[in-house]
Amino acid sequence: MPFITTKDSTQIFYKDWGDPAGKPVVFSHGWPLNSDNWENQMFFLANHGYRCIAHDRRGHGRSSQPWFGNDMDTYASDLSELFEHLNLEDVMMVGHSTGGGEVARYLGRYGSSRVSRAVLVGAVPPVMVKKPSNPDGLPIEVFDSFRDAMIKDRAQFFLDIPSGPFFGYNRPGANSSQGLVQSWYSQGMMCGFKNAYDCIKAFSETDFTEDLKKIDIPVLVLHGDDDQIVPIGASALSSVKLLQRGTLKVYKGGAHALPNTAIGEVNKDLLDFLGPSYTLGG
């Protein structure tokens, strides 16, 4: 399995699928998952001639579980080292949830010299937690309850999330998939305990406002209007106003897990956006 070793000796696992000469698409996953959560999109785009790369964030999946560095600046630094290791150019970055924050922080810190466009899917920017400058955010007590639930019974907590709000299975008439629930649970339990715990602060309290303002490439923002994990009002609707070249597409009735629950539509939107000229309906 391919790994890179970062400057602080953390091993980062990554997948590299498709045509090595194809245009690269780099995927960043959500908390507390890993690169496996992008397999449908990677398989689809690789079969269309693209080179698809996804890493397991530090502390997640098959990567090392370092005690330190579980923050957005370090996540972005790890991604920068992966780009340099693979000598990637003309990249389309795609980030879901926490991964969307990772994409924004990378572009805010390292610029777009290697990146031609980006996609934020159910992403956490600009900032999730409620504060005077973000009155529509979620109270800090919500994220404190996440930490408390992890300490009390992480295994049960990591069953409750996918069984309910993550996939929208708590909605009346929802057609739930036990397989998706089990996949989420399995990926989550691979994540280091402290890494998962620390990442709650990283995805909820990091303010990406200035990062978004700096991004000078086209950015497609995909978000479900029934996202119970990252409510659309304080995230996508705010982000698209801060982006210089942002386009928003709202998935009617869409839950947080769009890459899993709206596979065909997400795949089409990614493929359309990859093209030299792209159009979006809806």
C-alpha positions as CSV (number, residue, x, y, z in Angstrom):
1,M,0.0,0.0,0.0
2,P,1.4,3.5,-0.8
3,F,2.3,5.9,2.0
4,I,4.2,9.1,2.3
5,T,6.0,10.1,5.5
6,T,5.5,13.7,6.4
7,K,8.0,16.1,8.0
8,D,6.8,15.1,11.5
9,S,7.2,11.4,10.6
10,T,3.5,10.7,10.2
11,Q,2.7,8.1,7.6
12,I,-0.2,9.1,5.3
13,F,-1.9,6.3,3.3
14,Y,-3.2,7.2,-0.1
15,K,-4.9,5.6,-3.1
16,D,-4.0,6.4,-6.7
17,W,-6.5,5.0,-9.2
18,G,-7.0,5.4,-12.9
19,D,-4.8,6.7,-15.7
20,P,-1.5,8.1,-14.3
21,A,-1.5,10.5,-17.2
22,G,-5.1,11.6,-16.6
23,K,-6.1,14.9,-15.1
24,P,-5.8,14.5,-11.3
25,V,-8.7,14.7,-8.9
26,V,-7.8,14.7,-5.2
27,F,-10.4,13.8,-2.6
28,S,-10.6,14.8,1.0
29,H,-12.9,12.8,3.3
30,G,-15.1,13.7,6.2
31,W,-14.8,12.9,10.0
32,P,-14.2,10.2,11.2
33,L,-14.0,8.4,7.9
34,N,-11.3,7.6,5.4
35,S,-10.6,7.5,1.6
36,D,-12.9,4.5,1.3
37,N,-15.9,6.8,1.5
38,W,-15.0,8.2,-1.9
39,E,-14.9,4.9,-3.7
40,N,-18.0,5.5,-5.9
41,Q,-16.7,8.8,-7.2
42,M,-13.2,7.5,-7.7
43,F,-14.3,4.5,-9.5
44,F,-16.6,6.5,-11.8
45,L,-14.1,9.2,-12.6
46,A,-11.2,6.8,-13.1
47,N,-13.4,5.0,-15.6
48,H,-13.7,8.3,-17.5
49,G,-10.0,8.7,-17.8
50,Y,-9.1,10.7,-14.7
51,R,-6.4,10.0,-12.2
52,C,-8.2,9.8,-8.8
53,I,-6.2,10.2,-5.6
54,A,-7.5,10.1,-2.0
55,H,-5.6,9.9,1.3
56,D,-6.6,8.9,4.8
57,R,-6.2,12.0,6.9
58,R,-3.7,11.7,9.7
59,G,-5.2,9.7,12.5
60,H,-7.8,8.2,10.2
61,G,-8.0,4.9,8.4
62,R,-4.7,3.4,7.6
63,S,-2.6,6.4,8.3
64,S,-0.6,6.9,11.5
65,Q,-2.3,8.0,14.7
66,P,-0.1,10.9,16.0
67,W,-0.9,12.4,19.3
68,F,-0.2,16.0,17.9
69,G,-1.1,17.8,14.7
70,N,-4.8,17.0,14.6
71,D,-5.8,20.4,13.4
72,M,-6.6,22.1,10.0
73,D,-3.2,23.7,9.5
74,T,-1.5,20.4,9.8
75,Y,-4.1,18.6,7.7
76,A,-3.5,21.1,4.9
77,S,0.3,20.7,5.3
78,D,0.0,16.9,4.9
79,L,-2.0,17.5,1.8
80,S,0.6,19.9,0.5
81,E,3.3,17.2,1.0
82,L,1.2,14.7,-0.9
83,F,0.8,17.1,-3.8
84,E,4.6,17.6,-3.8
85,H,5.4,13.9,-3.5
86,L,3.2,13.1,-6.5
87,N,4.1,16.3,-8.4
88,L,0.5,17.1,-9.0
89,E,-0.6,19.9,-11.3
90,D,-3.9,21.1,-12.7
91,V,-5.8,19.4,-9.9
92,M,-9.4,19.4,-9.1
93,M,-9.8,19.2,-5.3
94,V,-13.0,17.7,-3.8
95,G,-13.8,17.8,-0.1
96,H,-16.7,16.5,1.8
97,S,-17.7,17.9,5.3
98,T,-14.4,18.2,7.3
99,G,-12.6,17.5,4.0
100,G,-14.2,20.6,2.6
101,G,-12.5,22.6,5.4
102,E,-9.2,20.8,4.5
103,V,-9.6,22.0,0.9
104,A,-10.3,25.5,1.9
105,R,-7.4,25.7,4.3
106,Y,-5.0,24.2,1.8
107,L,-6.0,26.8,-0.8
108,G,-5.9,29.6,1.7
109,R,-2.4,28.7,2.8
110,Y,-0.8,27.4,-0.3
111,G,-2.7,29.1,-3.1
112,S,-3.9,27.6,-6.4
113,S,-0.7,27.2,-8.3
114,R,-1.3,23.4,-8.4
115,V,-5.1,23.5,-8.5
116,S,-7.5,24.5,-11.2
117,R,-10.8,24.2,-9.5
118,A,-12.4,22.8,-6.3
119,V,-15.7,21.2,-5.1
120,L,-17.1,21.5,-1.6
121,V,-19.7,18.9,-0.7
122,G,-21.7,19.3,2.5
123,A,-18.6,21.2,3.7
124,V,-18.0,22.8,7.1
125,P,-16.8,26.3,6.0
126,P,-17.0,29.1,6.8
127,V,-17.3,28.1,10.5
128,M,-19.7,25.8,12.2
129,V,-19.7,26.9,15.9
130,K,-22.0,29.8,16.9
131,K,-20.2,33.0,18.0
132,P,-21.0,36.8,17.7
133,S,-19.6,36.9,14.2
134,N,-21.5,33.7,13.3
135,P,-24.9,33.9,14.9
136,D,-26.4,31.2,12.7
137,G,-23.9,28.6,13.8
138,L,-24.4,25.7,16.1
139,P,-23.9,26.2,19.9
140,I,-20.6,24.9,21.3
141,E,-22.7,22.6,23.5
142,V,-23.5,20.5,20.4
143,F,-19.9,19.7,19.8
144,D,-19.2,19.3,23.6
145,S,-21.9,16.6,23.5
146,F,-20.0,14.8,20.7
147,R,-16.9,14.7,22.8
148,D,-18.9,13.5,25.8
149,A,-20.5,10.8,23.8
150,M,-17.1,9.6,22.5
151,I,-15.8,9.3,26.0
152,K,-18.9,7.6,27.3
153,D,-19.3,5.0,24.5
154,R,-17.6,5.7,21.2
155,A,-18.8,2.5,19.6
156,Q,-22.5,3.3,20.3
157,F,-22.0,6.9,19.3
158,F,-20.5,5.8,16.0
159,L,-23.6,3.7,15.4
160,D,-26.0,6.4,16.3
161,I,-24.7,9.0,13.9
162,P,-25.0,6.9,10.6
163,S,-28.2,5.3,11.8
164,G,-29.8,8.7,12.1
165,P,-28.8,12.2,10.9
166,F,-25.7,11.5,8.7
167,F,-27.6,9.6,6.0
168,G,-31.0,11.1,7.0
169,Y,-32.3,7.8,8.1
170,N,-34.1,9.4,11.0
171,R,-36.5,11.1,8.5
172,P,-40.0,9.5,8.1
173,G,-40.1,7.1,5.2
174,A,-36.3,7.0,4.8
175,N,-35.0,3.9,2.9
176,S,-32.1,3.0,5.2
177,S,-29.1,0.9,4.2
178,Q,-27.6,-1.3,7.0
179,G,-24.6,-1.7,4.7
180,L,-23.9,2.1,4.7
181,V,-24.4,2.3,8.4
182,Q,-21.9,-0.6,8.9
183,S,-19.4,1.0,6.5
184,W,-19.5,4.3,8.3
185,Y,-19.1,2.5,11.7
186,S,-16.2,0.4,10.4
187,Q,-14.4,3.4,9.0
188,G,-15.1,5.5,12.1
189,M,-13.7,2.8,14.4
190,M,-10.5,2.7,12.4
191,C,-9.9,6.3,13.4
192,G,-7.6,6.9,16.4
193,F,-9.6,7.8,19.5
194,K,-7.6,11.0,20.2
195,N,-7.5,11.9,16.5
196,A,-11.3,11.6,16.3
197,Y,-11.7,13.6,19.5
198,D,-9.4,16.4,18.5
199,C,-10.9,16.6,15.0
200,I,-14.2,17.6,16.5
201,K,-12.6,20.9,17.5
202,A,-10.9,21.2,14.1
203,F,-14.0,20.9,12.0
204,S,-16.3,22.8,14.3
205,E,-14.2,25.8,15.6
206,T,-11.9,26.5,12.7
207,D,-12.9,29.7,10.9
208,F,-12.3,29.4,7.1
209,T,-13.7,32.9,6.2
210,E,-10.4,34.4,5.1
211,D,-9.4,31.2,3.3
212,L,-12.6,31.3,1.2
213,K,-12.0,34.9,0.3
214,K,-8.5,34.1,-1.0
215,I,-9.6,31.3,-3.4
216,D,-9.3,32.6,-6.9
217,I,-10.4,29.5,-8.9
218,P,-13.9,28.2,-9.7
219,V,-15.5,26.5,-6.8
220,L,-18.6,24.3,-7.0
221,V,-20.5,24.1,-3.7
222,L,-22.9,21.1,-3.4
223,H,-25.1,20.9,-0.4
224,G,-28.3,19.2,0.7
225,D,-31.1,21.4,2.1
226,D,-31.9,18.7,4.7
227,D,-28.3,18.4,5.9
228,Q,-28.7,17.7,9.6
229,I,-24.9,17.6,10.3
230,V,-23.8,20.8,8.6
231,P,-26.9,22.9,8.2
232,I,-26.9,24.7,4.8
233,G,-27.7,28.2,6.2
234,A,-24.5,28.7,8.1
235,S,-22.3,26.8,5.6
236,A,-22.9,26.6,1.9
237,L,-25.2,29.7,1.7
238,S,-22.6,31.7,3.5
239,S,-19.5,30.2,1.7
240,V,-20.8,31.0,-1.8
241,K,-21.0,34.6,-0.9
242,L,-17.4,34.7,0.2
243,L,-16.0,32.9,-2.8
244,Q,-14.7,34.9,-5.7
245,R,-15.9,32.4,-8.3
246,G,-18.4,30.2,-6.4
247,T,-21.4,28.3,-7.8
248,L,-24.0,26.8,-5.5
249,K,-26.1,23.7,-6.3
250,V,-28.7,22.7,-3.7
251,Y,-29.8,19.1,-3.5
252,K,-33.5,19.2,-2.7
253,G,-34.1,17.0,0.4
254,G,-30.4,16.0,0.3
255,A,-28.8,14.7,3.5
256,H,-25.3,15.2,4.6
257,A,-23.9,12.1,3.0
258,L,-24.4,13.2,-0.6
259,P,-21.5,11.1,-2.0
260,N,-23.3,8.0,-0.6
261,T,-26.9,8.9,-1.0
262,A,-26.9,10.8,-4.3
263,I,-24.1,8.9,-6.1
264,G,-25.3,9.3,-9.7
265,E,-26.1,13.1,-9.3
266,V,-22.8,13.8,-7.5
267,N,-20.8,11.9,-10.1
268,K,-22.4,13.7,-12.9
269,D,-21.8,17.1,-11.3
270,L,-18.2,16.3,-10.7
271,L,-17.7,15.1,-14.3
272,D,-19.5,18.2,-15.7
273,F,-17.3,20.5,-13.5
274,L,-14.1,18.8,-14.6
275,G,-14.7,19.8,-18.3
276,P,-13.0,22.8,-19.9
277,S,-16.5,24.3,-20.1
278,Y,-19.1,23.3,-17.6
279,T,-22.8,24.0,-17.0
280,L,-25.0,23.0,-14.2
281,G,-28.8,22.7,-14.2
282,G,-31.1,23.1,-11.3
